[in-house]
Amino acid sequence: MNAYFGRTKPVLMSAATILTIIFLYFGLLFLISHFMSKKDSSNDAFFKANKNSKWYLVAFGMIGTALSGVTFISVPGEVGNPDFQFKYFQFVLGNAVGFLLIATILLPLYYRMNLTSIYSYIEQRLGVISYKTAASIFLISRSIGSSFRLYLVVIVLQRYVFDFYHIPFAVTVLLSLAFIFAYTYRGGLKTIIITDTLQTFFLVSSVFLTIFIICKSLNYSPTEAFEAIKQSNYSKVFFFEDYLKGTYFWKQFIGGVFVTIAMVGLDQDLMQKNLSCATIKEAQKNMFTFTGIFIVINIFFLSVGALLYLYAAQNHVAVPTDLATGNPRTDLLFPEIAFHHLSVIPSIIFLLGLTAATFATTDSALTALTTSFCVDFLGMDKAENSHKTNVVKTRHWVHIGFSVLLFLVILVFNAINDSSVVSIIFKIASYTYGPLLGLYGFGLFWQSKTVKDRWVPLVCVVSPLLCFFLSKYSSLFWGDYVFDTEIILINGILTFLGLWMISKPATGQTKF
């Protein structure tokens, strides 16, 4: 028993064992993909899963898509940061409110309009150029965000597996994307609904088993573990002391609300799953269920982080350093303990959880990027194009194109990044998704006005640039005030004001 829980010298898992598990894991996904796409590989199955997805499968599978490797590794790793601790839960509470707003405001709109791409709403409300701008913002934002998420798991695989075989980082990235492409390019969303459900099961199981194993390693009962976390330096949740700091509650909460509305409700990726349900009632049941699970699972992720640092302190485990910069890399603490300080079974559990978390996000994103481009720019959902003989082949080439794009973005990010991925992702999302908030906000809440369509791209570029300027030089204007995730709301408001400046009276507009 002691050896199993790592109280004696741990049994380290070899690179070959890790690689074998990954191949077996993907083999299972390939079987599912083959079975699903053999039944139906049409565009309707790829884009909308034939509108017959079960809401409970979508709700459970969305957990894996929404959390990703960032939550699995980077959030627990950042718990040890004095400026982070459990402050992330303030953001999560904002997320929950955002999910409820999506379920009650945006989902009914999308179902009423029977949309395949959610950006079609902008076309009908504001114009073709506005529509293409909104779709382009999504393509850019999701490509960057998904690349960062995949980058996180790739650096772990590189450090603990592929460096052992002297395989270059670029080849590791290429292999990862090739695997994802192979099981998504035919079945699309219909396959993703099933594979993400399986991957979420691995992810959730991994979290609970990790907590159990580390508690055993520290000789904690559940009550003792709760008390140890509560009494530690890592468990502070609410920060009301200083509104100037980025940790301040209302900054985190408001940022969580609007980041969620933008990154989920205005994002083709997660909304595509919701729109695959047969009715609005089922889609809303999915969102309400998902919200509850999302809150609970994030509490456990933060608890994993506190336990990791307690374990590290007791066993003299240092935070690993970045091989390129020599700086501490908190993203690597979880894999360091799992692979080098626990036994084989905990290592396998961690590996399955990490792989499931990251690839559930990337496969879904790749499908959504392909859907958005095919629908928003190639018009594949239109009746006159849906029966053309080459549409499926074209869709495959688009899928390949976005796989290559993710590959290139990851290589660029690897060359320049030395920060925790969780902080980078939400910073970038605040800038890239802000204009979508402004576009939808203007469309929904000022229906007596429309816009001069050709000026919309300029507004959507200027707004994030102004936000970047405000954030970078905030000390010159507001003293010690530090912008955090609330910058997305500022971004949306600036976009809204810019659209108001180029607006004109709406004539013959349909109420949406």
Residue, then its C-alpha position, 0 to 999 in steps of 0.5 A: m500500500n505504501a509503495y502504491f501511494g508514493r510513501t516509499k521510493p516512487v516507481l517512475m513511469s518510462a517515456a515508452t510507457i507514456l507513449t504506449i498509453i497515448f497511442l492506446y488512448f488515440g486508438l480508442l478515439f479512432l475506433i469511435s470516429h470510424f464507427m460514427s463517420k461510417k454511419d454518416s459523414s455528411n456536412d449536416a452530421f459534421f456541422k450540426a450532428n443532425k440536430n439529434s444530440k442528447w442534451y446530457l451527453v452534450a452537457f457532460g462533454m462540454i466540461g472537457t471542452a470548456l476546461s482544457g489542459v489549462t484548467f488541468i495543469s495551469v490553474p493548480g500550478e498557479v495556486g502557489n502564486p501569492d497573487f493567484q491562490f483561490k482568486y480564480f474561483q471569483f472568476v468562476l462565479g462570474n462564469a456561472v452567471g455568464f452561462l445562465l445569461i447565455a442559456t436565457i438570452l442567446l440560446p433562444l435567439y439562436y434557436r429561433m433563427n435556426l442558425t448553423s453558424i451563430y455569426s449569421y445573426i450579425e449578417q441579418r442584423l447589421g450587414v455582410i461586412s459586419y458578419k464577415t468581421a464577426a466570423s473573422i474575429f472568432l477564427i483568429s481568437r479561437s485559433i490563438g486560444s486553441s493553440f495555446r491550450l494545445y501548447l500546454v500539453v505538448i510542452v509536457l509531452q516534450r519534456y517527459v517523453f519526446d526529449f527522451y527520444h531526442i524528437p524536436f518540439a515541432v515534430t511533437v506538435l505535428l504528431s499531436l495535430a495529426f492524431i486530432f485531425a485523423y479522428t475529426y476530419r470525417g465525423g465532425l461534431k457527431t463524432i466530437i459529441i461522443t469522444d468528448t463525453l469519453q474524454t470528460f469521463f477521464l478528466v473528471s475521474s483523474v481529478f478525483l483520483t488525484i486528490f485521493i492519492i495525494c491525500k493518502s500520500l500526505n496521510y490526510s483523511p478527507t476532513e484533514a485534507f479540507e482543514a489543511i487546505k483551509q489553513s494553508n496560505y493558498s486558499k484565500v478566495f475573496f479579495f475585497e481589500d484593494y480595488l486597484k489590484g487585479t485580484y479585486f473581487w468585482k474585477q474578477f467576477i465581472g470579467g468572468v461574466f463577460v469573458t464567458i458570454a464572449m468565449v462561450g455564448l459568442d463562440q462557435d465552438l461551444m455554441q455549436k454543441n448546444l445547437s446540435c440539441a433537438t430543441i431549445k428546452e434540451a439546449q437550456k437543460n444542457m447549459f444549466t446542468f453544465t453550469g453546476i458541474f463546472i462550478v464543482i469541478n473547478i473547486f476540486f481543481l483548486s484543491v488539487g493545486a493546494l494539495l500539490y504545494l502541500y505535497a511539494a513542501q513536505n517532500h522538498v519538491a521544487v517548482p520546475t524551471d523552464l529549460a529555455t529561460g531558467n524561470p520557475r514554471t508552475d505549469l509543470l509542477f503537477p506533471e513533475i509530481a505525477f511523473h517523478h514523485l508518485s507511483v505508476i498508477p497515479s502517473i497513468i491517471f494524470l496522463l489520461g486526465l491531461t490528454a483528455a482535457t487538452f485534446a477534448t478542447t482542441d478537437s472541438a475547436l478544430t471542428a468549430l473552426t472548420t464549420s465557421f469557415c465553411v459556413d461563413f465564408l464558403g456558404m456550405d449551409k446554403a441549399e444551392n451549395s449543399h448538394k455539390t459533389n466537391v463540398v465534402k472534399t473542400r471541407h477536408w481541405v479546410h480542416i487540413g488548413f486549420s490544422v496547419l495554422l494551429f501548428l504554426v501558432i504553437l511554434v510561434f508561441n513556444a518561441i516567445n512565451d515564458s508565462s503561465v498559460v492560464s494568465i496569457i489565454f484570458k488576457i488575449a481573450s479580453y482583447t480578441y473577444g471584446p469586439l464580439l461583445g460590442l457587435y452583439g450588444f449593439g445588435l440586440f439592445w439598439q434595434s432602432k439603429t443599424v450601422k454603416d457596414r463598411w466601417v465596422p472592421l475599423v471599429c473592431v480593430v481600434s477598440p482592442l488597440l485602445c484597450f491595450f493602450l489603456s492597460k499598458y499605460s494605466s499608471l499614467f492615467w489612474g495611478d496604481y490601478v491594474f486592469d485584469t479580465e474586466i478589460i473585456l467589458i471596456n473593450g465591448i463598450l468601446t466597440f459599442l460606442g464606435l458602432w453608435m458613432i457609425s450608426k444610422p436609423a434602421t429601416g425595415q429591420t426585423k426584430f430579433 
